[in-house]
Amino acid sequence: MIQKVDLCITRAGASTLAELSVLNIPFIAVPLPTSKDNHQFENANFYKTNDCCWILEQNIFQEKIEDVLKDIFINKSDYFKKKENLKKLNYQNTWINVNEKILKNINEN
């Protein structure tokens, strides 16, 4: 049923973000601040750097979530840009694409 979701508010575990990415669902990541080595922030920041999500820190979540959601609904072009960037990111990371790069490197040598 998650395939019918348009937007997700989630923690930033690697598996969760990967699944949302594959399903092409933009998300608001709320990294767990106590995660070891701040890995949840790093996971979310990978997608943020690729303009695929929004990050909202837990300590300001309650005061900022309404503004973030309003901005998403008002600025729909940003939402659709993130959705398109997820699609591009997924294509870049598909096994077919990775295999093509490996074969190209093997054949060049």
Number of C-alpha atoms within 10 A of each C-alpha: 4 11 9 8 12 12 18 14 14 17 22 24 19 13 10 11 22 15 12 19 21 15 17 23 24 27 26 22 26 22 23 17 15 9 12 8 9 12 17 21 22 15 19 25 19 12 23 18 10 13 19 28 28 20 21 21 16 15 10 10 13 11 10 13 15 11 11 16 13 10 13 16 12 11 11 11 11 16 23 14 15 23 23 17 20 24 17 14 18 17 14 12 11 12 11 11 13 13 11 12 12 12 11 11 10 9 8 7 5
